[in-house]
Amino acid sequence: MAIVDSASGKVRKKYTEKELIEAANYMRGLDLVALNCAGSGHSGGTLSIMDLTAALYLRVANHDPKNPYWEERDRIIWSGGHKAPALYLGLGVSGYYKAEEVVLLRKFDSPFQGHPHWLKLKGVEASTGSLGQGLGIGVGIALAGKLNKKNYKVFVLTGDGEWDEGSMWESAMEACHYRLDNLIVVIDRNYLQIDGSTETVMKLDPLEKRLASFGFEVIKIDGHNMREILDSFDKAKKVKGKPVAILARTIKGKGVSFMENVAGWHGKVPSDSELEQALKDLKLWGKIDIAKLKKKAAAYQRKIDRKITALVPKFSQDYFWNKQKNMQVAMEPTRFGFGKALAKRGDDERVVCLGLDISDSVTISKFYEGCPERKSRFLSMGIAEQSATTVAAGLAKEGKLPVLSTYGVFCSQRNADQMRTTVCYGNFNVLFGGAHGGISVGADGATHQSLEEIAVVGILPNMHLVVPCDSIETEKAVEYLLFHLKGPKYIRFAREATPIVSGKNTPFVFGKANVIRFIGEKANFIDAFETTLASKYKSRGEKVAIFACGPEVPEAMRAAWMLSREAGIDCRVVNIHTIKPLDKEAIVKTAKEVDIIVTAEEHQKGGFGNLIASTILEANLDKKIKFAMIGVADRFGESGAPWELMKAFGLTAEFIAKKVIDLFKH
Ligand SMILES: Cc1ncc(C[n+]2csc(CCOP(=O)(O)OP(=O)(O)O)c2C)c(N)n1
């Protein structure tokens, strides 16, 4: 069977082998158009998996696009969530919606999130994006199928790099232990992951033998040969008493000459000219109406722009970054400060960096770039955040200065128990670089936007936590943490470029807050403020304080400018770069001196704000303070452009200034 009318049981459409080959090719073309319109996403892996996708959705799996929750349907789990566009095209071409809708990929409020979310799009069976979790979901659904005496099959599509995760092997053991012959795992064996070949990042071979030794029936195929793909699924469906692993040899970037087997195309999308070449390679040039699709994407984006603009509080002029002739600011992602510090100080033989297959993006690769002699101290750990955390503890125990870094979500929560019990309880000298903190991660969406680590990490005994305001402060903090502070330490930095608001001479004392004051408009934003160590700051009688951390500090500074100009409100910004230990003295002193306090964090509201609030409450001051928090309001993130999200989630200076004005009035 294949695409079924669940009411009558009749097959709606059965694709021939030739039609499947054509469909896969067309899906490759649409995939690249959608990625081009999105401006970000994953070309290599989606092209790698497209023949398997077409076969599964159009011929192999039983499902009914008109009845997505049909109980008897086969379940398909997209474990490699970054390959979402292939899944969306599989569903679209099957008839869940028009395949062309996929050009709304990665846009704000779109059902086509950067990583699939089953609550946003019918047909998606599971929300994925954190690698190594889809197989477990599949095992659960397969077990439920057995318990409920259902005949459906469960297909789980995984990458190969994804098998670096220990959780994959745990789920594999369970699948085999329970002899789940209703479970078919497909492995997209393209031999590449982000940092390079799977065999250099973390050796996986002999994968066939490893899977067989766990108890899988392994079927090896050419993942681009439609006949072999169809035969393998037929065979897999007949296996009894054990789960099946289809090991499909594929080519990352398949079908596009300049993308094939190039690791650099993992998370890159084609420009207009590259798209033209790619469609020519696929023999689709002139056959897909690119202009119409781009128009559709642009029209949707205009709608979103209007919607978000309407949300942002209005003032007499546009105060957004670099919108006025004066108050100009340079921008750089805070993550760059991390890479710069490692590059500068990496000669110290004690420093050992642990790579987690995302090394360029988090900038840990700067440690060895141009310094080949350091390569032996760069340990590629594959995609294995939990193990890397315990390995780092072992290295620290023997006197090394281990540094590990990946997306903040995986750096603080995938390994939360390892961090707690091994690193913090053992009080080991490990530096965690939590990259891509906050909503401004952008189009990757909720799974990759780390919004909880101040709460999760900051609560751990023995831990130290720094959330620097810009790339310069990041660099200073990394140097301090690495060489001057013993014990567990976590630094949170961000992906998107944010304003540089400090300089070489700006004070940075670990554990001590800075007070930043607006002193008048200047040509350069940075010159419009003076920064003083909080312990040295003498109140100028201002009645408002904004406590902020990370890239919310520049937003708070911009709010101070706006408040001064728009409402004549004088305020103090307190940069709490060190969250743990907290500068309680500075917080209480400020609370004594002002009447209104607003906290600002690019994080779930309260992770930071509650620390400020409780510090003030515990001081039992004999006065009333008006208090409010700016942060993400107890919800997951979304795909969208970074600054668009900052506005949509109410985190920019306009929201801070409006909050202060409201508190002033009421
Ligand atoms: C838990 C987790 N760690 C890290 C990442 C970041 N990441 C996204 S894709 C990827 C590489 C995946 O490699 P593979 O499974 O081989 O997929 P393919 O190369 O086929 O795209 C990584 C490390 C993630 N999404 N989840």
The ligand as a Gaussian input file, in Angstrom:
#p B3LYP/6-31G(d) Opt

LIG

1 1
 C       22.080000      17.124000      20.535000
 C       22.551000      17.928000      19.378000
 N       23.837000      18.301000      19.309000
 C       24.272000      19.048000      18.285000
 C       23.421000      19.431000      17.288000
 C       23.909000      20.310000      16.143000
 N       23.924000      19.538000      14.863000
 C       22.947000      19.669000      13.953000
 S       23.153000      18.669000      12.625000
 C       24.599000      18.059000      13.244000
 C       25.382000      17.025000      12.476000
 C       24.555000      15.843000      12.155000
 O       25.246000      14.918000      11.401000
 P       24.456000      13.748000      10.673000
 O       23.560000      13.073000      11.628000
 O       25.451000      12.906000       9.986000
 O       23.530000      14.520000       9.637000
 P       23.899000      14.913000       8.133000
 O       25.355000      15.061000       8.062000
 O       23.415000      13.825000       7.282000
 O       23.157000      16.189000       7.883000
 C       24.881000      18.640000      14.492000
 C       26.070000      18.358000      15.301000
 C       22.066000      19.042000      17.402000
 N       21.147000      19.421000      16.519000
 N       21.669000      18.269000      18.440000

